[in-house]
Amino acid sequence: GSFNPASIAVDDDVTLTMTAAQANAETITGAGNVTVTGTSITTLDLSSVTANIDISGVNSGGAITTLTYGTVGSSQTVTLTGLQANAETIAGTGVTIVKTLGASTNLGSITTTNLTLQLAGNVTFGGTFNTGPAVTFDTDNDTTARTVDISTATNLPASIAVDDDVTITLTATQANTLTMTGAGTAIVTSLAATTNLSSVSVAALTLQLAGDVTYTGSVHG
């Protein structure tokens, strides 16, 4: 039979799995989790969804031509893939999780307060950040180490947190005054004489020299 209620409330101890056709333009509320599936989906309207929602399985993680979100609330998490997030506008005070970050994923219009980027492999990221979110780099498998090089990325987020199984590489120009924390490793290339690393407090910090340097900058103590 058909399933098309006027609205759906999902309790905090419930995970609801539904098709994209069912979720499209549906009002879904609550503190629970919604997993959306489906193939050959070109339009998905989630503007009335305030529950946690994961659409990363739609189109096997592939892009959705017309994807619409509402404002992501402070207690809400939205999960999607790098292909689905590319050039997508997602705003609010909640969390966006992007799985399988691509080398050129455009995150410039994702302005949620927090943005978690899950690495499915080693990535040289030349895409675009928005300057607003606090970004966390993590992996899709806690037992597997990953590397990410953001040296050629456009813009920088408000801050970066590095998970313990991630090594991030960035330039000294990017690292200068950047707040970077976490149990992971950071590699800063082309250290300059006055690079300010006082807000970099990762577990391990490697400074690569492109030449002789008389260093008068600051390092977190």
C-alpha positions, 0 to 999 in steps of 0.5 A: 500500500501507499505511505504518505502521511501528512507528517512524521515524528521520529523519536530519539531512539528510532532510525527510520529508513524511507525512500527518496520518493517518500521523503521528498517534500515530507514534514519530518520532525523529532530527535531521531534519525532518518536514512533515505535510499533510492536510485535515479533520483533527480529531485529531493526536497528536504526543506521540511525535515528537522530530524537527523537525516542521511541521504548518502545512500541515494543514487549510490552516493551520486549527485542529485540534480535538485537538492533542497534543504531547510535550515539545519537546526542546532541539534540536527545533523545532515549527512551526504556525500562529496558529490551530493554536497558539491556546490550545494547550499546548506545553512544553519547552526547544526552539523553537516557531515560530508562522506567521501570528500572529493579532490575538487568538492566545492563546499563554499556554500555550506555554512552550518556551524560545524562541518565534518569531512570524512575521508574515504582515502588519501585526498589532495583537496583543491576545492573550496571552503566556506570561511564560516564553519568549524571543520573536522577532518575524520575518516570513514574507518577509525582503523585506517589512517588517511592523509589530506593535503589542502595546500591548494584549497580556496579559502580556509574554514574558521577552524580545523580539528584533526582526528587522530587517524588523519594527517593534514598538510597545509602551507605556512601562509594557510596555517598562520594564525589558524586555530587547529586542534585535535589528536592528529598530525599537521604538516606545515610546508614552507615555514616563513620567518614570522609564521604564527602557529600559536593556535596550532595545538595538534598532537604532532606538528611537522614544519617543512623548510623550503630554505634556510629560515631565521624563525621569529614566529610563535609556536603553541607551547 
